[in-house]
Amino acid sequence: IGSAVLFAVIHFSWLSLVPIFLLGLWLAWLYDRTRSLLAAIVLHATFNAISVTLALLDRYDVISLPT
């Protein structure tokens, strides 16, 4: 829980505080379960890629995300 709180604070945004905290919990759980930092890095990179893709699709009016 402590590492998830730290993760959320480092990535601070009022809008995404809870989802980032939950991602931090998921990353910590994944590392604990697999003992692989690579697995957590791949999950983090995947999450970032999806976020950036959605933001770009919204920016160029391909999709419309609620804001």
C-alpha positions in Angstrom: 0.0 0.0 0.0 2.9 2.3 0.8 4.5 1.9 -2.6 1.1 2.5 -4.3 0.6 5.7 -2.3 4.1 6.8 -3.3 3.4 5.9 -6.9 0.2 8.0 -6.9 2.0 11.0 -5.3 4.8 10.9 -7.8 2.3 10.8 -10.7 0.1 13.4 -8.9 -3.1 14.6 -10.6 -6.4 15.2 -8.9 -8.3 13.8 -11.8 -6.4 10.5 -11.8 -5.3 10.1 -8.2 -7.5 7.0 -7.5 -6.8 5.2 -10.8 -3.1 5.8 -10.5 -3.2 4.5 -6.9 -5.0 1.4 -8.1 -2.4 0.9 -10.9 0.3 1.2 -8.2 -1.4 -1.5 -6.2 -1.6 -3.7 -9.3 2.0 -3.1 -10.1 3.1 -4.0 -6.6 0.9 -7.1 -6.6 2.3 -8.2 -10.0 5.9 -7.8 -8.7 5.1 -9.6 -5.5 3.5 -12.5 -7.4 6.1 -12.8 -10.2 9.2 -11.5 -8.4 9.9 -9.9 -11.8 10.5 -6.2 -12.1 10.3 -6.6 -15.9 6.6 -7.7 -15.6 5.8 -4.5 -13.7 7.7 -2.4 -16.2 5.8 -4.0 -19.1 2.5 -3.4 -17.4 3.4 0.2 -16.7 4.5 0.7 -20.3 1.3 -0.9 -21.6 -0.8 1.3 -19.4 1.1 4.4 -20.6 0.8 3.4 -24.3 -2.9 2.9 -23.9 -3.3 6.3 -22.2 -1.3 8.1 -24.8 -3.1 6.4 -27.6 -6.5 7.4 -26.2 -5.3 11.0 -25.6 -4.1 11.3 -29.2 -7.3 9.7 -30.6 -9.4 12.2 -28.6 -7.2 15.1 -29.6 -7.6 14.4 -33.3 -11.4 13.8 -32.9 -11.2 10.1 -33.8 -13.0 9.3 -30.5 -14.6 11.5 -27.9 -13.7 10.9 -24.3 -15.6 12.5 -21.4 -13.7 15.3 -19.7 
